[in-house]
Amino acid sequence: MADRIEIAKKFIEEQRQKRDDIIGAVVVGSVARGEDTESSDIDLSLIFEGGVEGEIQRSENGTWRDGVLIDSALKSKESYTDLEKILQNPFQATHMNDALILYDPTGFFTQLQQEVRAVFMEPQWLSKRLQFFLKYAQKGVAGFKNAIAAGDPLEICGNACLILGGVVTIPLLRMGKTPSSTRNLAQLGEISKELRERICVLEGSHEKSVDDVLALLAPFSEFGTLNEKSLWGGLSEYLIKKVEWMAKNGLSREAFHTMCFWSFFPFSGFGGREKPQLQPEEYRLVQSWLEKVGWEGKEVLDAKLQMIESIMKEMEELVVDLPSSASSTTPAWEVA
């Protein structure tokens, strides 16, 4: 398997040769956590001096090196100067907690990481992360009901994404585990096999064989092309390769979950993202995709809504009933 850390180091050095304002470089995601597989990408943040808080510069196309996607972004140091703001941001806090720091000549980011880790699982900060995703999931449930009534396939996609993202993310974050962008359902199974199974039933993967999942790769690829303008750089190509690898390596249900989530994502409006405007033929492609993955028809969707509402009750309880301490590792709702 390619050494992703070495690939990242070489890439960082290349970027430093191109611009002299880079003052830090951190890897996040599965590579930083030591959970990478042969299909994993490298999530890399290059921090530059100056700029304004929240500023992110991202290239249009992902960079591939030795068969590995490097999803890199340039970020202003101003986004890393306020510890409280970092802890209030569910993504930035998690990334800083997990980060593998590969370039830090002044020690600034090493010190910042130590400060984040010292309080990361304290109830006040954990609660903010959980509440963030719970609110999006609750918004998704309300929107999903309206979408069923209206028969709107784009809103069905978008709101289903908010729900699926929330019900997988909340239990993981609650236990201090960072959700993978593609293997989060497998991570959930390590915490609660029962909840993972219920989500598989909700999505419909429990009825699909490996061959059934692999047969969806071609339409998923077509769908990815449709949404290229809404996804980052080479992400569509990466997701297709990732899903195929998962399906062929004993993770077919997780592969199906990943296809559902990421095909629905562009229509979610998550984080204020602009929803794509589709041409008639693209709209029909969305309808066809929903039929293929089993998220179409009022009777089917009504049944899914019932399952969603049951799972959401548990999510709401989890957000209120936080672990008693950062060292807590066994959730009360685990079913072997």
Sequence and secondary structure as in RCSB ss.txt:
>XXXX:A:sequence
MADRIEIAKKFIEEQRQKRDDIIGAVVVGSVARGEDTESSDIDLSLIFEGGVEGEIQRSENGTWRDGVLIDSALK
SKESYTDLEKILQNPFQATHMNDALILYDPTGFFTQLQQEVRAVFMEPQWLSKRLQFFLKYAQKGVAGFKNAIAA
GDPLEICGNACLILGGVVTIPLLRMGKTPSSTRNLAQLGEISKELRERICVLEGSHEKSVDDVLALLAPFSEFGT
LNEKSLWGGLSEYLIKKVEWMAKNGLSREAFHTMCFWSFFPFSGFGGREKPQLQPEEYRLVQSWLEKVGWEGKEV
LDAKLQMIESIMKEMEELVVDLPSSASSTTPAWEVA
>XXXX:A:secstr
   HHHHHHHHHHHHHHH TTEEEEEEESHHHHT   TT  EEEEEEESSS TT EEE SS EEETTEEEEEEEE
EGGGGS HHHHHHSHHHHHHHHH EEEE TTSHHHHHHHHHHHHTTSHHHHHHHHHHHHHHHHHHHHHHHHHHHH
T HHHHHHHHHHHHHHHHHHHHHHTT    TTTHHHHHHHH HHHHHHHHHHHTGGG  HHHHHHTHHHHHHHHH
HTTTTS TTHHHHHHHHHHHHHHTT HHHHHHHHHHHHHGGGS GGG       HHHHHHHHHHHHHHT  SHHH
HHHHHHHHHHHHHHHHHHHHS  SSTT  S TT   
